[in-house]
């Protein structure tokens, strides 16, 4: 049995996807989404597979030590009634997910070893209702964690990605109030367009919440991490709207379930929406106290991949915004979180600064070679350039590089200027490589190479 075939067979056929009117967006909604996980484990020689009763007992024991409050008796009843299906088979009869996908999500060493050594596979899942408290979803997750801990060498594969879930998650309690935080159950990966050097950011895992995934296109490379909370906040907001809509429009199981979630195509997105995606200590009903806000628009897009017929929710600028995408995305971050003053600076010409500049220039050929060979995923190259100002001076600003060809660099401004009214953060600019003043490589773990002139400025400020 193929992991992906099993998961897709469980999932209902996608609902109809009519085009939205100009002032509205109609999002396909599945109020009975499929939820499922795959547990890989190693069965010792001559050992027998667990029985249905033993599997049920594993799940109940795990729940008793990892859940409390009003949700516990609900989930115990789901497992008692065997509403969650479990199919167990030999590993050799089950084609694995593509190895490049498993490795793409950076599995832990122990998780990957268990996955490689597994001899059997357990498919755990079924159909759930998109209604609070999502008992099918929580019971499936609980039973998967229980099996992964009880069976020898157990490790969970989430088929939505697919990804090996960290062992540290298997002891995570199920919230007694059943509150869902999507950041625990979705991913927000991104990929580079080799032709443009820009990013494509998507979500992965929204299907288990009855919704298509979100996408954001033409993203400057320096904005991948800053936009992560925005995408998570949008996902949380849309999922909450879907659950409320399903609850209001599904009075009983005999009713015809809604297949479309109608939302305003353009709306105000706030810092409170971001906070709700991360803050676990506050009530969902309390008054918002965050102040940042911006305008965002959604539209539905059909995928062209013959192997993936699911639609995508595209995040786009407001209808009255005519600036390029990079400029708009910088304004979104500025509106929500405020500007970053660390890059808004004018260099001072002194001996230390000139020495730093000459060091950066001397190392630039190697930096160019590394960029053209290809950085690791997530690494971003910035260069600093002095833009002429009306008073015959220069304003030095960082540029996130997207292309470097024939001695010319193309990229997106990383900050708003102080003295050039014709330039904006995120705007496309082009400079000659001989005009580069400094360079900076930012790694995914936050480590920075280069930026020698910034170090001089920092030392001056410290003194």
N, C-alpha and C positions, 0 to 999 in steps of 0.2 A: 504494500500500500504506500503510495506517495504522500509525503507530509502535506505538500501543497494541494494535491488533489483532494485529500481528506478535508482540509480546511475550507477549500472553495466549495466542495460539495455540501458542506454544512451550511454555508452562507446562502441566504435567500437571493433570488435573482434581483439585480438592481431595479429600483422603481423607475417610472418614467421621468424624463428630464426635460421639461418644457423650457424654452428660452424665457428669461425674465423680462418684464417690461422695464423701461428706462429707469423708473423710480423705485423698483423693487427687485429683489433677488429671490428666486425660488430654489431652495436647496433640497436635493433628494434626501428623504428621511426613511430610515428603516426602523420601525418601532419594535421589531423583534430581531435584533442583531445576533449574529453568531459570536460566541466567545469560546476561546479554546487555547490550550497550551499543550506542548508535547514534552514528556518527561523521558529522557534517555537514562538507562541504568544498566549495570552489569550484574547478570545473574550467575552466581557460582555454579560450577558443574554439579549436576544431579539435583540441583535445587528446583522446586516447583514454583510456578507462577502464583501470585496471590489470588485468592478467591474474591468474589464480589463482596462477601461479608468482611473479609480481611481489609479490603480497600476501604470499605465504608468505615470500619473501626479506625483505620489510620486517619481518615479525614475528621472523624468526630473527636479523636484524642487531640489532634492538632488544634482544632477549633477551641476546645476547652481551655487550652493554655495560651491561645493567641487571639481570643476575641471575648469581649464582654459587653454588657449593656443590652439594649433591646434587640440588636441584630443577631445575637447569639442563638436564641431559640428559633429564629426564622431560618438561619443557615443550617442548624441541626436538622430541622424538619426537611429541608431540601435534600440533604444527604440521606436522611432516613428513608425518604421516598424514592431514592435512586433517580432523581431528576437529572443528575449530571452523568452523562455517559462516559465510560472508560473502555477503550479498546487496547489490548496489549498484543504485540507481535514481535517476532524476531527482527533484529536490526537488519540482517542481510536481505530480508524480504521488503524492506522499506527504503526506497531511494532517499538519500540525504538531501538537504537543501544545498544549493551551490556553495562550494567551499569558499569562493571569493566573497560571498555575502556574509558568511559566518565570520570571516576574518575582518570584514570591513568595519564591524562594530567593536573591534578591539576586545576580544574575550579575555578574561583573566586566565592565567596559566593553569590554575587548578580546574577551572570550568572547562577549558579546552581539553585538558587531559582526560577528564571524565567523559566528555563527549566522544573523544576518539576511541576510548576503551569500552564504550557501552556495547552491550550485546542485544539489548531489547529496548523497545519503545512503547510508551503508553500514551495514547491520545485521550486527552481529557477535555470535555466541553459539551456544548449544546446550545440551544436557543434561549435567549433571555428577553425579558420585557424591558423596554426603555422607560421604566417607571420606578420611582423611589420605592424601596431602597436598593434596587438592582440585585435581588437575591441570587439570581443565576450567575451573574458576573462574579460576585464575591465568593460564592460557593465553589465555582470553577477555579478561581485563583487559590482559595484555601486548599482544595483537594490536590491541586498541582504541587503546591509547596509541601503538603503532607507527604505525598508520594516521593518527592525528590529527597526528603529527609529520611524517610523510612526505608526506601529501597537502596541497596548498596550502590555507591557511586552515582547517585542520582543527580541530574542536572536538567534545568528547564530550558527549552527553546521556545521563544515567543514567535509563532509563525507569521505574525504581522510584519516582521522586519526582514528576515528572521535574525534573531539575536540570542546568544546564550546569556540568560539572566544571571547576575552576580549571586554567588552563594549567600552573601550578606543579606539579600532580600528575603531569604526563605524563613527567617525568624521575624519578619516585620508583622506586627499585629494587624488584624483587620479592624478598622475603626468601628466602635460600637454604634456610632450614629450614622454610619454608611456614607459619610461625606467623601466625595470623589475629588481628588486632585489629579488632573490629567497629566501633570508633569511626571507622575509615578508610572504612567501607563502608555505614554507616547514618546516618540523621539522627534527631534527637529534636525535632521541631517541637511547637508548642503553639498553641492557639486559645482565644479568649475566648468565653464564653457571655454574650451581651448581657443576658440576663434576670437572671443571678445575679452577673455580674462575676468569676466563677471561671474557672479554666483547665482545658482538656483537653489532657493531654500524651500523645503517642504516639511510637512509633518508626516509621521508614519504611525498608524495605529488608531486613527479616528473612526475606522469602520466598526470597532467594537462599541462605539458610542452612537452607532446608527448614522454616521455622517461621512461625507467625502473628506479627504485630506485637504489641507490648505497648501497653497504655493505662493511664493514671492519671487519674481523674476528680475533679472538685470540688477543684482545687488552689488555695490562696490565691495571689493574683497576685504576691506577693513571694517565692514559693518556686520560680519557674520555673527560674532559674539554679542555685540550690542543689541542686535535685533532679536536674539533668542527670547528674552522675556516678553517682547511684543508678540511674537508668534505664539508663545505659551498662553499669554493673556487672551489673545483672540480665540484660541482653541477652547479655553475654559469658558469664555463668555458664550460662544456659539453652542457648546455642549450643554450648558445650563439652560439656554433658551430652548434647545431641543427637548430636554427632559420636561421642562414646564409645559411646552406645547403638547407633548405626548400625553402628559397627565391631564391636561384640560380637555383634550379631544378624544380620549379613550376612556369612556365611562365603564365599560365592561369588555370582556374578551370576545363577546359576540358582535361588537360593533366593527364596522369596516375601518381598519386602521388608516390613519393619514399617511400619505406617502410623500408629502411636500412640506417643508418648513418655510413659511414665508417670513422674510426679514426685510427691513429697510436696506436698500443697497448701500446707502451712504449714511454714516452715523458718527457720533462723537465717541471716540475711544479714550479712556482716561487711565491715569496712573492707578486708580482704584481697581480697574479691570486687571491690571498686572498684579496688584497686591493680592487679589482674590486667588490667583493661580499659585501663589507661593505661601501666603500667610496662613498657617494652620491654627492660630490661636484665637482668631476673631470669629464672631458669628456672621453668617452670610446675610443676616437681616439688619445688621447695624448700619448706621448712617456712614457714608463714605467720608474719609477725611483727607484723601489725596487730592492734590490740586492740579497736576499736569493733565492736559487734554489735547487731543489732536483729531483731525478728521480723516476717516478711512472709508474706502469703498470696496465692495465685494462684487464679483461676477462669477458666473459658472462657466467652466471651460471643459469641453470634452477632450479626453486624451486621444492621441493618434496611435498609440502603441497597440498593435493587434493583440498582444498578450495581456493587456490591462485595459478593460473597458470601463473602469470606474471613472467618474467625473472628478474634477478638482475645483476647489473654491479658490479663485485667484484674488489676491489682495492687491489693489490698485489705488492710484491717487484719486482724490475727489474730482468730480466732474469739471470743476472750474480751475483745476490746477494744470497748467500747461508747461511746467518746468520738467526737465528730464528726471528720470526715476531716482538717480542718485541724489539729486538736490532735494527731492521730496522726502526721501528716506532720512536724510540728515535733519530735515526740518521736523520730521516725526519724533526723532530721538531728542532733539532740542526742545520741542514742545512738551514732551513727557518728562524728561529727566534733567533738562537744562543743558547749556553748552559746556564743552570741555575747555577750560581756559589754559590747560597745560600746553597746548600747541599754538596758542595765539600769542606769538612773541615776535619781536623784531631783534635781529642779531646786532651785537655791538662789535665793532672791529677793533680787536686788540691782539696781542701776540699769542695768548693762549687760544683764542678763537681761531686764529689763522693756522696755528699748529694742528688743531683738531680738524679743520677743514682740509688741510693737506693730507692728513692721515686717511680721511674718508675717501679722497680722490685717488690716493695710491692703491687702496683696496678695492676700488670700484670695478676693475676688470674681472676680478674673481667673483664679485657679487653678480655681475652680468652673466657670467658663465653659469653660476648656480641657478639663476632665475630662468635662463633659457633651456637648461637641462631639465628643470622642473623641480619646484619645491615639494616638500611633503605636504599632504593635505592639511590645510588650516594655516600654513605659514604665509605671511603677508609681507611683501616688500614695500617700504615707503622710501621716497627720496625727498630731500628738501631743496627747494628752488627759491631764489630771490626774485620776486615779482616787482617790476619797477613801480614806484609810487609817484604821484604828481610833484612832490618836492625833490625829485631827482634822487631819492633814496630807494631802498629795497625792503619789501616785506617778505620775510622768509616763512614759507608754509610747506607743510608735508603733503605729499601726493601718494595715494595708494596706487601702485603701478599695476596695470592690467596687460600692457604689451610693451615690448622693447625690441624694436626692429630698425635696422639700418641707421643706427645712431640716434634714433628718436624714441622717446618714452611717452606713452599715453596712459593716463590714469585719472583718478577722481580726487579732487581736493578733499583733504581730511578734516579741514576746519574752516570756519568762516573768517575772512580777512577783517582787519580793523581799518585799513586805509584804501582798499580797492572795492568800490561799490559795484563794480561790474562782475565780481566773482562771488560764488557761493559754495559752501561745503557740498560735496557730491557732484560738482560740475566737472565735465570732461575737459581736461587740459592736456596740452602736448608741449614737451620741452626737449631741447637738445641734450644729449648725454654729457656734453662738455660744459653745460650750465648747472650741473648737479652740485650742490653745496655740501650735502651730507646724505647718508643712507641709514636705513633702520630696517631690520628684519624682526618681526614679532612672531614668536612661536606659540603653539596652542596652550602651553603651560604658563604663558606670561613672560617667559625669558626673552630678553631683547638683545640683539646684536647691533653694534654700530651706535648711531646717535651720539657721536663724539662731541658735537657742538652743544647738544643739550646738556651733556655732563659738565661742560665748562660753565654754562649758565646756572646749573644747579649748584655747583661749587661756589659760584659768586653769590647766589642767594643765601647759601648756608653761612658764608662768611659775614 
